[in-house]
Amino acid sequence: MLHALFSRPQAFSTYVAGSPSIHWNKRAILEKEQQFFTRMEQELRQLSILLAAGQLEQGHPRRMTESAQEMGGATLILGKPRNTC
C-alpha cells in the first residue's frame, strides 16, 4: 500500500496501511516517502492516510510499531507535510 501511495498518489484519495513492513529491504520505503513529499510539494492534492500498527507488534525486533509511528508523523494536507504526533 505504501508503495502504491508513494508511486501513484493519484490512484486513490484514501490510503490505509495496517502493520506495514517499513523495515523491509533496509527501510527503502523511507526514500520513496521523501521523493513522494518532494513531488507532492508541486502537486496540490488532498489525501487521507491511515497508518496503523497493532499493540502486539510493540517490541518486535524489526521495530514495526516505532517505524509506523515515525512514518505516521507526516501526513499530507494540500501538498504540505504536517506533523500529527
TAZI-V304898 format. One record per helix or strand. SS is the DSSP state (a for helix, b for strand). FROM is the first residue (numbers start at 1). TO is the last residue. If there is no record, write none. Layout:
SS & FROM & TO
SS & FROM & TO
//
This chain:
a & 2 & 7
a & 9 & 11
b & 14 & 18
a & 24 & 27
a & 29 & 40
b & 48 & 52
a & 55 & 57
a & 64 & 72
b & 74 & 77
b & 80 & 83
//
